[in-house]
Amino acid sequence: MKNIHRLLIGTSIACFCGVYSGYAEDNHDHDHDHDHHSEHATEKRQLDSHEHGVSILKIAVEGQNVQMELESPANDIIGFEHAPKNNKQKVAIENALSELQDAAGIFFPSSEANCKIDENSAEFEIEEGHSETHSGFHVIWKMTCSDPKRLTNLETTFFELFPKAKEIEVEIISESGQNAIEWESDMKKIKLPTFIK
Ligand SMILES: [Zn+2]
């Protein structure tokens, strides 16, 4: 299952100008480190290429381990993509991070599969380009499902929480296959492909 891990980890080892982590409250200045130019360029391409209204959810199933990784344009979540300029905007980011880290989760696999969240992290990531600034929220859930054979569908509160979000492009990968699903905001749940069972 090396490939899955590389695929999922690949997007999270990026270097950003500013990362507001759900873990830390650090307010240190983010001096631009010019040694990191190449990573910036890579990440800028990713954020520039995001489409407002469209999030990406990667789901990897490996036995009882299920990892979900969400990338959402910040515009969909908080309505702006620049660094916070005042307290109200800082609070908006903090509130979004805590909603994305709700202990119950915001994506709910079939209850019969008996999944629980082991780890959850959320970050607000900014990339300031020469002409445009984009930013996004990056959320990871690591779950254990005691009966993964009964993972048949996935529900979400994401579209209710963040009405500017219109669609999630879901990519599911397991040892026995991979699939993509377009999750429109009017769909309360999606059916998961049978190959993950
Ligand atoms: Zn953007």
Residues whose N, C-alpha, C, O or C-beta is under 5 A from the ligand:
A	BS01	ZN	L47 P73 E81 T133 H134 S135
